[in-house]
Amino acid sequence: MARSALLNVMVQAALKAGKSLSRDFGEVQNLQVSVKGPGDFVSQADLKAEKIVHDELMKARPTYDFLGEEGGEEKGSDGAHRWIVDPLDGTTNFLHGIPQFAVSIALERNGEVVAGVIFNPATDELFTAERGSGAFLNDRRIRVAARKQITDCVVSCGVPHLGRGDHGKFLVELRHVMCEVAGVRRFGAASLDLAYVAAGRLDGFWETGLAPWDMAAGLVLIREAGGFVSDMKGGQDIFDNGSVVAGNEYIHRALTEVVNRPVPGR
């Protein structure tokens, strides 16, 4: 597949950071870990990976804004472009030796995500997409699943944990979804959940309480794979609301309806 110069920069940054993460994943028990919040950890691996991505991207486009999970936002002089980066999505998985984590890099132009890269170094899977050019897994074209009935579907979600999210609201959502689908999964890395929807491995995904770096690359992947994404209410204020629902045309519509059903009467 032909890639633009910018997408090549993103891919190289993700691969370089992934190589660093792979080394640290092999030494996961020796990592120095600091507590960032209840049930939420940040490791030296995380910080190293973000520096690698930051340096690679800013070397190529030093005038672009940069938003990273660890380092926050840097304003550039360009005004139209912003890198959105999660150097290690699935940190808790990583620290527990679970090989479900990824480097996620997106490029936003005038408020719209136009390119995305998600790389899982543990499985050597590289998901890429550019607006108007399709979505790919290791250079093979991918499409969302074609199922039309939600009862045939396997969907994934994020589950709020200690100190995070509205547990009661989520349990209501899960109760509704459980009754409608063939299976529910929780993998622990939103970027990969979205990539799996784009690749047709999952039929749908929903989660609340997310940050832009959790979702940005996945949004363009799903759209370029023929899928639909919105916030939980069906709108496009995804970053502002911190929520996402994804699937093909039919499952996105059905899943959005299910997760928004009211609390059952007592």
Order of alpha helices (4+ residues) and beta strands (2+ residues): alpha-beta-beta-alpha-beta-beta-beta-alpha-beta-beta-beta-beta-beta-beta-alpha-beta-alpha-beta-alpha-beta-alpha-beta-alpha
